[in-house]
Amino acid sequence: MYIIILIATFAYIISQISKFQVSHDVLDQLIKETHVYSGIHEESYKLFYANIQLAREYLSYAFLQKALHHLNEIPLYMSPIDPDIQNEIAEFGQKIAVSFERTAMKDAMNKNKYFSPKYI
């Protein structure tokens, strides 16, 4: 009887140790850094922010792609278009996509689900 309880306790401890801690800190920081560009075109930034929050909540590539599309549209509203800002925003988009995917991968591992990365 004691052996069964000991084995069950040991199995529970091992299963809890093997889970990854899913942290959104890096993704949150990247989203905060994009706020600098919200003044260029407020509507596109609001759409980006709403879609990135939905992507995080549902781990959805569809919302992530919409969010990145709106983020990449922001510099197109500048007159004249500044290629440096356009490149900076594109880099932020790539970093956000990779960070989102790492978070989604860890979450899928914890839930024993299949996950196929697209950006990493």
C-alpha positions in Angstrom: 0.0 0.0 0.0 2.8 2.4 1.0 4.7 1.5 -2.2 1.7 2.5 -4.4 1.4 5.9 -2.7 5.2 6.4 -2.9 5.2 5.6 -6.7 2.1 7.8 -7.3 3.7 10.7 -5.5 7.0 10.2 -7.3 5.2 10.1 -10.7 3.3 13.3 -9.8 6.5 15.2 -8.9 8.2 14.1 -12.1 5.3 15.2 -14.2 5.3 18.6 -12.6 9.0 19.1 -13.0 8.9 18.3 -16.7 6.5 21.1 -17.5 7.9 24.3 -18.9 7.1 27.7 -17.4 5.3 29.7 -20.0 6.2 33.3 -19.7 4.8 36.2 -21.8 7.4 38.7 -20.5 9.4 38.9 -23.7 6.3 39.2 -25.9 4.9 41.9 -23.5 8.1 43.9 -23.7 8.2 43.8 -27.5 4.5 44.9 -27.7 5.4 47.8 -25.3 8.3 48.8 -27.5 6.0 49.1 -30.5 3.9 51.7 -28.8 6.4 54.3 -30.0 4.9 53.9 -33.5 1.3 54.3 -32.4 1.3 58.0 -33.1 2.0 57.4 -36.8 -1.4 55.8 -37.5 -3.5 55.2 -34.4 -6.2 53.1 -36.1 -3.6 50.5 -37.4 -1.9 50.4 -34.0 -5.2 49.7 -32.3 -6.0 46.9 -34.7 -2.5 45.5 -34.2 -2.9 45.6 -30.4 -6.3 44.0 -30.4 -5.2 41.2 -32.8 -2.0 40.5 -30.9 -4.0 40.1 -27.7 -6.4 37.7 -29.3 -3.5 35.8 -30.8 -2.0 35.4 -27.3 -5.2 34.4 -25.7 -6.2 31.8 -28.3 -2.7 30.9 -29.6 -4.0 31.6 -33.1 -1.8 32.1 -36.2 -4.7 33.8 -37.9 -4.8 36.6 -35.3 -1.0 36.8 -35.3 -0.9 37.3 -39.0 -3.6 40.0 -38.9 -1.7 41.7 -36.1 1.6 41.7 -38.0 -0.2 42.9 -41.1 -1.5 45.9 -39.2 1.9 46.6 -37.6 3.6 46.6 -41.0 1.0 49.0 -42.4 1.8 51.7 -39.9 4.9 53.2 -41.7 2.9 53.4 -45.0 0.8 56.2 -43.5 3.9 58.4 -43.1 4.5 61.2 -45.6 7.2 60.6 -46.9 7.7 56.9 -46.1 10.8 56.5 -43.9 12.6 53.2 -44.9 14.5 53.1 -41.6 11.2 53.1 -39.5 9.8 50.6 -42.0 12.7 48.3 -41.3 12.5 48.8 -37.5 8.9 47.9 -37.5 9.5 44.8 -39.7 12.2 43.7 -37.2 9.7 44.1 -34.4 7.2 42.0 -36.3 9.7 39.2 -36.8 10.7 39.3 -33.1 7.1 39.2 -32.0 6.4 36.3 -34.3 9.3 34.3 -33.0 8.5 35.1 -29.4 4.8 34.2 -29.9 5.9 30.9 -31.4 8.2 30.0 -28.6 5.4 30.7 -26.1 3.0 28.7 -28.1 5.5 25.8 -28.4 6.0 25.7 -24.6 2.3 25.8 -24.0 1.7 22.9 -26.5 4.4 20.9 -24.8 2.7 21.4 -21.4 -0.6 20.3 -22.8 0.8 17.4 -24.8 -0.5 18.8 -28.1 1.1 18.8 -31.5 2.5 22.1 -32.6 4.0 22.9 -36.0 6.2 26.1 -35.9 6.1 28.5 -38.9 8.6 31.3 -38.0 11.3 29.4 -36.1 
